[in-house]
């Protein structure tokens, strides 16, 4: 890769991190607006027009609050825990293909921070490291409720990562690759929606999205921070921006989970009739093929973010609709229902591939 191309990819990486932070910031606003809508009440409307500056007001509040360290806490690990959670959340977005490519002359810019042939394995590895941030924070707080929340988070993440990984195996059996870009491009046949993996893996998608709720500690699986039992869970003792880092990490994980589901099951940056639209730009509007392809890439980028925002809305909708599970129900669902279903899905997919029903 030449130096200018490397510079462009560096800008894409920085843009990816910036977009992740921006979306996480305004997820706090969206959460309040959606909660207000579902509960028939007025949401944030004081800070700026329509309350749009509320996230900035929250950031000022978190940055200016008193720094608190519990008595007997390990100060170094107490600070390191939320930092690790935030860094791992940001790193996981680096391999998401947000678009195909833009071409300007001889310069080709791929709208993906880093393309590696084990992209999905990278996401799983980084997400698995995120639980260490929670564990370290809970243990370093020198608080039994924090420690219980951290232990819950660790056992919950391990349990549901198994079912999530098994659901993913069925997709990998069809695609034959761990590259998220390749998985996306394989779903672009004629640009039609029925070539998307959701049409071939409906059961795998249901398993994956349920596990995504558990992995991101979202209701109804938010047992690590269950306020009725554990005060505030693993972040009970946290205040100021350290608390903010944990909250930001959760929303970034929701964003990344939504992006991964969009890529694996809903075609990623592909949309119906994209090739017909590109040919129409060339034949009817007289555009050059490169220009038409750039327009399709931008439309695909917008389409992918529409899918991501749809999933984020679904995460928030479920939070304000369903009650929290008991912890024994949570573990029973993971070990006795989702894992057997995921194994059955692998066997079913293998049989369908063997007999040529799906490819």
C-alpha positions as CSV (number, residue, x, y, z in Angstrom):
1,X,0.0,0.0,0.0
2,X,1.4,3.4,-1.0
3,X,1.9,6.2,1.5
4,X,-1.0,8.3,0.2
5,X,-3.3,5.3,0.3
6,X,-2.1,4.5,3.8
7,X,-2.9,8.1,4.8
8,X,-6.4,7.8,3.4
9,X,-7.0,4.5,5.4
10,X,-5.7,6.2,8.5
11,X,-8.4,8.9,8.0
12,X,-11.0,6.1,7.6
13,X,-9.9,4.6,10.9
14,X,-10.1,8.0,12.7
15,X,-13.5,8.6,11.1
16,X,-14.7,5.2,12.3
17,X,-13.6,5.9,15.9
18,X,-15.2,9.4,15.7
19,X,-18.5,8.1,14.3
20,X,-18.6,5.4,17.0
21,X,-18.1,8.0,19.7
22,X,-20.7,10.4,18.1
23,X,-23.3,7.6,17.9
24,X,-22.6,6.5,21.4
25,X,-23.1,10.1,22.6
26,X,-26.4,10.5,20.9
27,X,-27.6,7.1,21.9
28,X,-28.1,8.5,25.3
29,X,-30.4,11.2,23.8
30,X,-32.2,8.6,21.7
31,X,-32.7,6.3,24.7
32,X,-34.4,9.1,26.6
33,X,-36.6,10.2,23.6
34,X,-37.7,6.6,22.9
35,X,-38.4,6.0,26.5
36,X,-40.4,9.1,26.7
37,X,-42.4,8.1,23.6
38,X,-43.1,4.6,24.8
39,X,-44.1,5.9,28.2
40,X,-46.2,8.8,26.9
41,X,-44.3,11.6,28.5
42,X,-42.1,14.5,27.5
43,X,-38.5,13.6,26.9
44,X,-35.4,15.9,27.1
45,X,-36.4,19.4,25.8
46,X,-34.4,21.9,27.9
47,X,-30.9,21.8,26.5
48,X,-31.0,23.2,23.0
49,X,-33.8,22.8,20.4
50,X,-35.6,19.5,21.0
51,X,-33.1,18.7,23.7
52,X,-30.4,18.0,21.1
53,X,-27.7,19.5,23.4
54,X,-28.5,17.1,26.2
55,X,-25.6,14.8,25.5
56,X,-23.2,17.8,25.7
57,X,-24.8,18.8,29.0
58,X,-24.3,15.2,30.3
59,X,-20.6,15.3,29.1
60,X,-20.0,18.6,31.0
61,X,-21.6,17.1,34.1
62,X,-19.5,13.9,34.0
63,X,-16.2,15.8,33.4
64,X,-16.8,18.2,36.2
65,X,-18.1,15.8,38.9
66,X,-15.9,14.9,41.8
67,X,-13.4,12.2,41.3
68,X,-14.2,9.5,44.0
69,X,-12.1,6.6,45.0
70,X,-13.6,4.1,47.5
71,X,-11.6,3.3,50.7
72,X,-9.5,0.3,50.2
73,X,-9.9,0.3,46.4
74,X,-6.9,-0.5,44.1
75,X,-6.6,3.0,42.5
76,X,-4.7,1.9,39.5
77,X,-7.0,-0.9,38.5
78,X,-10.0,1.2,39.5
79,X,-9.1,3.6,36.7
80,X,-7.8,0.9,34.3
81,X,-11.2,-1.0,34.3
82,X,-13.3,1.6,32.5
83,X,-10.5,2.6,30.2
84,X,-10.1,-1.1,29.1
85,X,-13.8,-1.4,28.5
86,X,-13.8,1.8,26.4
87,X,-10.7,0.9,24.3
88,X,-11.9,-2.6,23.5
89,X,-15.3,-1.3,22.5
90,X,-13.7,1.2,20.1
91,X,-11.3,-1.4,18.7
92,X,-14.0,-3.8,17.7
93,X,-15.5,-1.3,15.1
94,X,-12.2,-1.1,13.1
95,X,-13.0,-4.1,10.9
96,X,-16.6,-3.2,10.1
97,X,-17.1,-2.6,6.3
98,X,-19.3,0.5,6.3
99,X,-19.2,0.8,2.5
100,X,-17.6,-0.6,-0.7
101,X,-15.0,1.8,-2.0
102,X,-14.7,5.3,-3.4
103,X,-12.5,6.0,-6.4
104,X,-11.0,9.3,-7.3
105,X,-8.6,9.0,-10.3
106,X,-6.1,6.3,-9.3
107,X,-6.9,6.5,-5.6
108,X,-9.2,3.9,-4.2
109,X,-10.5,4.4,-0.7
110,X,-12.1,1.4,1.1
111,X,-14.7,2.5,3.6
112,X,-13.4,0.1,6.2
113,X,-10.7,0.8,8.8
114,X,-8.8,-2.5,8.5
115,X,-9.5,-5.4,6.2
116,X,-8.2,-8.7,7.5
117,X,-9.3,-12.2,6.5
118,X,-10.2,-13.1,10.1
119,X,-12.3,-10.0,10.7
120,X,-15.1,-11.8,12.5
121,X,-12.6,-13.7,14.7
122,X,-11.0,-10.3,15.5
123,X,-14.4,-8.9,16.6
124,X,-15.0,-11.9,18.9
125,X,-11.6,-11.7,20.4
126,X,-11.8,-8.0,21.2
127,X,-15.4,-8.3,22.5
128,X,-14.2,-11.1,24.8
129,X,-11.5,-8.8,26.2
130,X,-14.1,-6.2,27.1
131,X,-15.4,-8.3,30.0
132,X,-12.0,-7.9,31.7
133,X,-12.8,-4.2,32.0
134,X,-15.9,-5.0,33.9
135,X,-14.2,-7.7,36.0
136,X,-11.3,-5.4,36.9
137,X,-13.6,-2.5,37.8
138,X,-15.9,-4.7,39.9
139,X,-13.0,-6.3,41.8
140,X,-11.0,-3.1,42.3
141,X,-14.0,-1.3,43.8
142,X,-13.6,-3.3,47.1
143,X,-17.4,-3.6,47.2
144,X,-19.3,-6.9,47.4
145,X,-22.1,-5.7,45.1
146,X,-19.7,-4.5,42.5
147,X,-17.9,-7.9,42.6
148,X,-21.1,-9.8,42.3
149,X,-22.1,-7.7,39.3
150,X,-18.7,-8.3,37.7
151,X,-18.9,-12.1,38.3
152,X,-22.4,-12.1,36.7
153,X,-21.1,-10.2,33.7
154,X,-18.2,-12.7,33.2
155,X,-20.4,-15.8,33.5
156,X,-23.1,-14.3,31.3
157,X,-20.7,-13.2,28.6
158,X,-19.0,-16.6,28.5
159,X,-22.3,-18.5,28.4
160,X,-23.8,-16.4,25.5
161,X,-20.6,-16.2,23.5
162,X,-20.8,-20.0,23.0
163,X,-24.3,-19.8,21.5
164,X,-23.3,-16.7,19.5
165,X,-20.2,-18.5,18.1
166,X,-22.2,-21.5,17.2
167,X,-24.8,-19.4,15.4
168,X,-22.0,-17.7,13.5
169,X,-20.5,-21.1,12.4
170,X,-23.6,-21.7,10.2
171,X,-23.0,-18.4,8.3
172,X,-19.3,-19.3,7.9
173,X,-20.2,-22.7,6.5
174,X,-22.1,-20.9,3.7
175,X,-19.6,-18.1,3.1
176,X,-16.3,-20.0,3.6
177,X,-14.6,-16.9,5.0
178,X,-14.1,-14.9,8.2
179,X,-13.7,-11.7,6.3
180,X,-16.6,-9.3,6.9
181,X,-16.0,-7.6,3.6
182,X,-16.2,-11.0,1.7
183,X,-19.3,-12.0,3.6
184,X,-20.9,-8.7,2.6
185,X,-19.9,-9.0,-1.1
186,X,-21.3,-12.5,-1.3
187,X,-24.7,-11.1,-0.4
188,X,-24.6,-8.7,-3.3
189,X,-25.8,-11.0,-6.1
190,X,-27.9,-8.8,-8.3
191,X,-28.5,-6.6,-5.2
192,X,-31.6,-8.5,-4.3
193,X,-32.7,-8.9,-0.7
194,X,-33.4,-12.6,-0.9
195,X,-29.7,-13.2,-1.4
196,X,-29.1,-11.8,2.1
197,X,-28.2,-14.4,4.8
198,X,-31.3,-13.6,6.8
199,X,-33.3,-15.6,4.1
200,X,-31.0,-18.6,4.6
201,X,-30.3,-18.3,8.4
202,X,-33.5,-17.1,10.1
203,X,-32.9,-19.3,13.2
204,X,-29.3,-18.4,13.4
205,X,-30.2,-14.7,13.3
206,X,-32.7,-15.1,16.2
207,X,-30.0,-16.9,18.3
208,X,-27.4,-14.2,17.4
209,X,-29.6,-11.2,18.3
210,X,-30.7,-12.8,21.6
211,X,-27.0,-13.4,22.5
212,X,-26.2,-9.8,21.4
213,X,-28.6,-8.5,24.1
214,X,-26.8,-10.6,26.7
215,X,-23.3,-9.6,25.4
216,X,-24.1,-5.9,25.6
217,X,-25.8,-6.3,29.1
218,X,-29.0,-4.8,27.8
219,X,-32.5,-5.4,29.2
220,X,-33.8,-8.1,29.7
221,X,-30.3,-9.4,30.3
222,X,-28.9,-6.5,32.3
223,X,-28.3,-8.7,35.4
224,X,-24.7,-7.4,36.0
225,X,-26.1,-3.9,36.9
226,X,-29.5,-5.0,38.3
227,X,-30.4,-2.1,40.7
228,X,-33.0,-4.1,42.6
229,X,-30.4,-6.6,43.8
230,X,-26.9,-5.0,43.3
231,X,-27.5,-1.2,43.8
232,X,-25.7,-0.3,40.5
233,X,-23.8,-3.6,39.8
234,X,-20.2,-3.5,38.8
235,X,-20.1,0.3,38.5
236,X,-21.7,1.0,41.9
237,X,-18.7,2.9,43.2
238,X,-17.9,4.8,40.0
239,X,-18.7,8.5,39.4
240,X,-17.5,11.2,37.1
241,X,-16.0,10.3,33.7
242,X,-15.0,6.8,34.8
243,X,-18.7,6.1,35.1
244,X,-19.2,7.8,31.7
245,X,-16.6,5.5,30.1
246,X,-18.6,2.4,31.1
247,X,-21.8,3.9,29.8
248,X,-20.1,4.9,26.5
249,X,-18.6,1.4,26.1
250,X,-22.1,-0.1,26.5
251,X,-23.5,2.1,23.7
252,X,-20.6,1.5,21.4
253,X,-21.0,-2.2,21.9
254,X,-24.7,-1.9,21.0
255,X,-23.6,0.0,17.8
256,X,-21.0,-2.6,16.9
257,X,-23.4,-5.5,17.6
258,X,-26.0,-3.8,15.3
259,X,-23.3,-3.3,12.6
260,X,-22.2,-6.9,12.8
261,X,-25.8,-8.2,12.5
262,X,-26.4,-5.9,9.6
263,X,-23.3,-7.2,7.8
264,X,-23.8,-10.9,8.6
265,X,-27.5,-11.2,8.0
266,X,-28.8,-8.1,6.2
267,X,-26.4,-7.6,3.3
268,X,-24.2,-4.9,5.0
269,X,-23.9,-2.0,2.6
270,X,-25.8,-3.8,-0.2
271,X,-29.4,-2.7,-1.0
272,X,-32.0,-4.0,-3.5
273,X,-31.5,-3.1,-7.2
274,X,-28.2,-1.4,-6.6
275,X,-26.7,-2.7,-9.9
276,X,-29.8,-1.7,-11.9
277,X,-29.6,1.8,-10.3
278,X,-25.9,2.1,-11.2
279,X,-26.6,1.1,-14.8
280,X,-29.4,3.6,-15.0
281,X,-27.0,6.4,-13.9
282,X,-24.7,5.4,-16.7
283,X,-27.2,4.8,-19.5
284,X,-29.9,7.4,-18.7
285,X,-27.9,10.1,-16.9
286,X,-24.7,9.8,-18.9
287,X,-22.5,9.5,-15.8
288,X,-19.2,7.8,-15.9
289,X,-19.1,4.3,-14.4
290,X,-16.7,5.4,-11.7
291,X,-19.0,8.3,-10.7
292,X,-22.0,6.0,-10.7
293,X,-20.2,3.5,-8.5
294,X,-19.2,6.2,-6.1
295,X,-22.9,7.3,-5.8
296,X,-23.9,3.6,-5.2
297,X,-21.2,3.4,-2.5
298,X,-22.6,6.5,-0.7
299,X,-26.1,5.2,-0.9
300,X,-24.9,1.8,0.4
301,X,-23.2,3.6,3.3
302,X,-26.5,5.4,4.1
303,X,-28.4,2.1,3.8
304,X,-26.1,0.4,6.2
305,X,-26.5,3.1,8.8
306,X,-30.2,2.9,8.4
307,X,-30.1,-0.8,9.2
308,X,-27.8,-0.1,12.2
309,X,-30.1,2.6,13.5
310,X,-33.0,0.2,13.1
311,X,-31.3,-2.4,15.3
312,X,-30.3,0.3,17.9
313,X,-34.0,1.4,18.1
314,X,-34.9,-2.3,18.6
315,X,-32.4,-2.6,21.5
316,X,-34.0,0.5,23.1
317,X,-37.5,-0.6,22.3
318,X,-37.0,-4.0,24.1
319,X,-35.4,-2.2,27.1
320,X,-38.6,-0.2,27.8
321,X,-40.9,-3.1,26.9
322,X,-39.8,-6.4,28.5
323,X,-39.1,-7.0,32.2
324,X,-35.7,-8.3,33.4
325,X,-35.0,-12.0,33.6
326,X,-34.1,-13.7,36.9
327,X,-30.4,-14.9,36.8
328,X,-31.3,-18.6,36.8
329,X,-33.7,-18.0,33.9
330,X,-30.9,-16.2,32.1
331,X,-28.4,-19.0,32.4
332,X,-31.1,-21.7,31.7
333,X,-32.0,-19.9,28.4
334,X,-28.3,-19.8,27.4
335,X,-27.3,-23.3,28.2
336,X,-30.4,-25.4,27.7
337,X,-32.2,-23.6,24.9
338,X,-29.9,-21.4,22.8
339,X,-26.8,-23.7,22.6
340,X,-28.9,-26.8,21.6
341,X,-30.8,-24.7,19.0
342,X,-27.5,-23.4,17.6
343,X,-26.1,-26.9,17.3
344,X,-29.3,-28.0,15.5
345,X,-28.9,-25.0,13.2
346,X,-25.4,-26.1,12.3
347,X,-26.6,-29.6,11.5
348,X,-29.5,-28.3,9.5
349,X,-27.3,-25.9,7.5
350,X,-24.8,-28.7,6.8
351,X,-27.6,-30.9,5.5
352,X,-29.0,-28.2,3.3
353,X,-25.5,-27.4,1.9
354,X,-24.8,-31.1,1.3
355,X,-28.0,-31.5,-0.7
356,X,-27.5,-28.3,-2.6
357,X,-30.5,-26.5,-1.2
358,X,-28.4,-23.5,-0.1
359,X,-24.9,-22.5,-1.1
